[in-house]
């Protein structure tokens, strides 16, 4: 995993965590784990659908 991909997963997990906290559907001790599950699934789906981001010089 590149540094950029790592930072993207962290950002997606934070967004997912905010949604999970506001929904009150999960106990607090499970929210972080579920947020990263969602973030990793989103990252994989993004790669499947649109692939890697092209470099700036293309």
C-alpha positions in Angstrom: 0.0 0.0 0.0 1.4 3.4 -1.0 1.5 6.3 1.4 -1.3 8.0 -0.6 -3.5 4.9 -0.4 -2.9 4.7 3.4 -3.9 8.3 3.9 -7.0 7.7 1.7 -8.1 4.8 3.8 -7.6 6.8 7.0 -9.8 9.6 5.6 -12.5 7.2 4.5 -12.4 5.5 7.9 -12.8 8.9 9.7 -15.8 9.8 7.5 -17.3 6.3 8.1 -16.7 6.7 11.8 -18.6 10.0 11.9 -21.5 8.4 10.1 -21.5 5.4 12.5 -21.4 7.6 15.6 -24.2 9.8 14.4 -26.4 6.8 13.4 -26.1 5.3 16.9 -26.3 1.8 15.4 -23.1 0.3 16.8 -21.7 0.1 20.3 -18.7 2.4 20.8 -16.2 -0.4 21.1 -17.1 -1.6 17.6 -17.2 1.7 15.8 -13.5 2.0 14.9 -13.2 -1.5 13.6 -16.4 -1.2 11.5 -15.2 2.2 10.2 -12.0 0.7 8.8 -13.9 -2.3 7.4 -16.1 0.2 5.4 -13.0 2.3 4.4 -11.1 -0.8 3.1 -14.2 -2.0 1.2 -14.6 1.5 -0.3 -11.0 1.6 -1.3 -11.2 -1.8 -3.0 -14.4 -0.9 -4.9 -12.9 2.4 -6.0 -9.9 0.6 -7.5 -12.2 -2.0 -9.2 -14.3 0.7 -10.8 -11.9 3.4 -11.8 -8.5 1.9 -11.2 -5.4 3.8 -10.1 -5.1 7.5 -10.4 -3.0 8.5 -13.4 0.1 10.6 -13.0 -0.1 14.4 -13.6 1.9 14.2 -16.8 -0.6 12.1 -18.8 
